[in-house]
Amino acid sequence: MLYELRIYHCVPGRLPDLLKRFDTITLNIWKQHGIEQAGFWTIAIGDSNQALYYFLKWQSLADREKKWAAFQADPEWISARAETERNGPIVARGRARHDRGQRAVRLRVSRGERREQRQHEQQDPHADQVALTQEQPGDGRGETGSEERGTACGECREP
């Protein structure tokens, strides 16, 4: 599985136009080409409130190249894009990054964090009532999965 993070930095004031284009045009054309989106985000607080971040999900790099090329050459897309940009460009610049999906990684916990967790468990009379366990299957290369255990308080919901 391959995930593509795409970031579009809009011309100031044009982010609503980009979002509308995705909602009314782009997603429908992607569906015709079998392009699968995995989420869209905008910045709520931070440096730029004129950027759109989104993920696309591909079976492989070959799958991506085939479907993206077909989408870019689609006459309906070319026409719709030109129409939505007749008052000027929407996207000032964009970039893409391709990442491989990975299994969850076990994070190391410092001694201080473990001490705080034990103190919380001692103070919480409900700590032993709920056990959270997540097992990861092997990755197919002879490695076995890892197991993480922790407790969660039914009252405060803190792990």
C-alpha positions, -999 to 999 in steps of 0.1 A, spaced: 0 0 0 13 35 -9 -1 67 6 4 100 -11 3 132 9 -5 162 -13 -3 198 -1 -18 226 -20 -10 262 -10 -38 284 -24 -36 318 -38 -48 340 -9 -86 339 -6 -90 309 -30 -91 280 -5 -130 280 -6 -129 277 -44 -105 247 -41 -127 230 -16 -158 236 -37 -139 221 -68 -130 190 -49 -166 186 -35 -184 192 -68 -160 181 -95 -127 164 -86 -140 136 -62 -165 125 -89 -138 123 -116 -115 105 -92 -142 79 -85 -145 73 -123 -107 65 -124 -107 44 -92 -87 70 -72 -92 66 -35 -89 95 -11 -79 88 25 -87 122 41 -86 159 38 -74 186 62 -70 223 65 -51 241 92 -72 254 120 -45 271 140 -10 277 127 11 292 99 -12 289 69 -50 288 67 -48 288 29 -35 252 25 -52 219 18 -36 187 29 -50 154 17 -40 117 14 -45 94 -16 -43 56 -12 -27 35 -39 -21 -3 -43 14 4 -57 34 31 -75 24 15 -108 -13 18 -98 -7 55 -89 11 63 -122 -16 47 -143 -46 62 -125 -31 97 -120 -21 99 -157 -56 89 -168 -71 115 -144 -47 143 -156 -56 135 -193 -93 132 -187 -111 158 -209 -138 164 -183 -111 173 -157 -92 195 -181 -124 214 -190 -136 217 -154 -102 228 -141 -100 255 -168 -135 267 -160 -128 270 -122 -96 289 -129 -110 313 -155 -106 341 -129 -71 331 -122 -52 302 -106 -65 286 -74 -33 268 -63 -1 289 -59 21 258 -54 17 222 -45 38 193 -35 34 155 -30 52 129 -9 48 92 -12 48 71 20 45 34 27 20 24 54 36 8 84 23 -13 113 20 5 146 53 11 163 58 5 200 69 36 217 94 36 244 82 50 277 107 68 299 111 58 336 95 91 347 64 84 326 62 48 340 64 62 375 36 87 368 15 58 353 20 37 384 11 66 407 -21 72 387 -29 35 389 -24 36 427 -47 66 430 -74 52 407 -96 25 422 -108 16 388 -75 11 371 -76 -27 372 -111 -29 357 -102 -22 321 -72 -36 303 -63 -23 268 -44 -48 247 -33 -43 211 -15 -72 193 2 -66 160 5 -96 136 39 -104 121 49 -86 90 53 -117 69 91 -118 72 93 -142 101 89 -115 127 63 -120 154 39 -93 165 44 -71 195 19 -67 223 12 -35 242 -6 -34 275 -19 -6 296 -48 3 318 -75 29 314 -95 45 341 -132 42 336 -137 76 353 -111 98 337 -104 78 305 -67 84 308 -45 55 298 
